[in-house]
Amino acid sequence: MTNLLKSAVAAFAMLALGACATYKDTMPAWMPGSSAVSVKLSGAEEVPPVSTQGSGSGSLRLAEDGTVTGSVKTTGVQGTMAHIHQGAKGQNGPVIVPLTKNGDTYSVPEGRKLTAAQMEAWKAGNLYVNVHTAANKGGEVRGQINP
């Protein structure tokens, strides 16, 4: 009976530790230790700035292994496509993650990972989300990702 009790306690401990390990990935952005960041998109952030009534906001998360998740939603923007780009505030840069469009929401495709250099750029605030339109092919609303 003692071995059975020890096995049960060990199994419970493993389940509890497993729950704790996965809990970090589901923490809300406001909770300490969360890797989620909020992003606000506007025409004023574009390079050069764009005059638009459109805007956007969302939340993105970077896991320790480089996996990126999250989405942004726009209002007043007839977006044709959206991406995460690498570039410092005030600078344009290359696309590193194309986002999937569903109505006014643009989501990171499942399983998308950043390289080590891109993770460093994320940590330094040198990535941004850009939503492109037919009227503003270079981007109508943009938001810097600031961890």
Secondary structure, 3 states (H helix, E strand, C coil): CHHHHHHHHHHHHHHHHHHHHHHHHHCCCCCCCCCEEEEEEEHHHCCCCCCCCCEEEEEEEECCCCEEEEEEEEECCCEEEEEEEECCCCCCCCEEEECEEECCEEECCCCCECCHHHHHHHHCCCEEEEEEECCCCCCCEEEEECC
